């Protein structure tokens, strides 16, 4: 630990305000996601705890605000603050799981394409090229309309979109990596291919993935929000931040803005924090920018 | 063993042909190369850049990647043909029976693993030793290549070593599984001159101690003349001359070998210009007819453009592929 505190990485971190703000926002959301249910009295999924008499209460600082609901309530009397905490759980969960799945699948395919070349390479990279020529939201929309909606379907759609960037990056690094003499040396030593890939190629292609993975969580949160907003994302029983915006959007112009705006601000802060930290990582981990 | 050695060499490469089928044409990188490496012997493989030296090394280990392919010939390791051997057999040959030392010690060790991990990897693959025994073997090996405090240094990463030390580590890794043959591909080219002779001496004592043989691939005749028992000179994928080191260096029969030797700067004589071989290596996809060397050869005649010379016995037991070879002591 002391070596980490003395490292150049940590030194630069303490001097980068964007890194500190970004990681603070990420820490805030991590805390909200983990501790959220314990911070609020109401469970917005539990119909028994909802009171229709409390519907469309404005935020507490406006006239008619209720001190129990400081960010106001929606049409069912759901506390907006509680909804945001519960919704962030779903948004962050989807972003993280889809990122991990994309990263694992994309890295694997990239390693295979780069290391073995030939037909495997052609097939994998052509699929990736086709994938990239469509807007990712379109592919997700298409998949969602084919397989239906639900958290698991959103994960499938996001992974189908997200693996490409890993595959391309890993393939490129693998191609340059297998030219290195220590990979030749490993082959000369009689190491089987899967061991060479695992021990000598994989660890050396991982660094750029850290940056992609970080930024991608933010991108996935946004795509999921878009899908939910378009009505093909998560079901109404598991409202993510995007679905909260959609639900509030119907009454946005009736002056009941808080049901939509506060979840929107939450998404913005989450993605902003992730991107700030991701930018810092990119600058730190790219040897060419040093 | 000695009796067997007298009968057949450790490695017998016969008429090896390794071609690369590229879009621009077939590159005959190795085009009918034959040589032998006896038990405990150092064989120097010499030639200019692009002469096919490294391809010979990789062919022996069966590590020629597409679009390259071994098109013909035999590589007999103790009588067993490696060209015909399957991938599984080759994997037990690599590292255990034949290992390799590369040119640049800066890049031939993985920066992300400790030296100990990289040594251990080889032993895990090629021995049945337990963890402690492997550790001890690694410590002993590092010490024997002249690295002090070996147990401690095993935990160090490659960047914590100097270039010369790293090459010692690379040699230690190559020797670890007690291979019968070590292929050293320009092992000292990337090192400081002061370190070069140390490393060469180390390699000599290592293979002498272990009774191993070595193929020393280099462009540096000064290095092979110190190290090798026999020398094979390659030019454009062909063997142009073969023989015992002393005879070949003192009285080469092939004008190309003569040219290589004369290109070594001589510190005892003060010359205005270094002598060099005129011209450059021809495009290997598009070789001239007859002798490949004739455009650069001071002795070339009409016959050289017509017929390709074959290896024929010369003075001092040398073999040279030349229509007009040099007599002993003769200058071109």
Interface residues (C-beta under 8 A of the other chain):
Chain A: X117 X118 X180 X181 X182 X184 X185 X186 X187 X188 X189 X190 X191 X192 X199 X200 X203 X204
Chain B: X61 X63 X66 X90 X91 X92 X93 X94 X95 X96 X99 X100 X102 X103 X104 X107 X108 X109 X110 X111 X112 X113 X121 X122 X125 X126 X170 X173
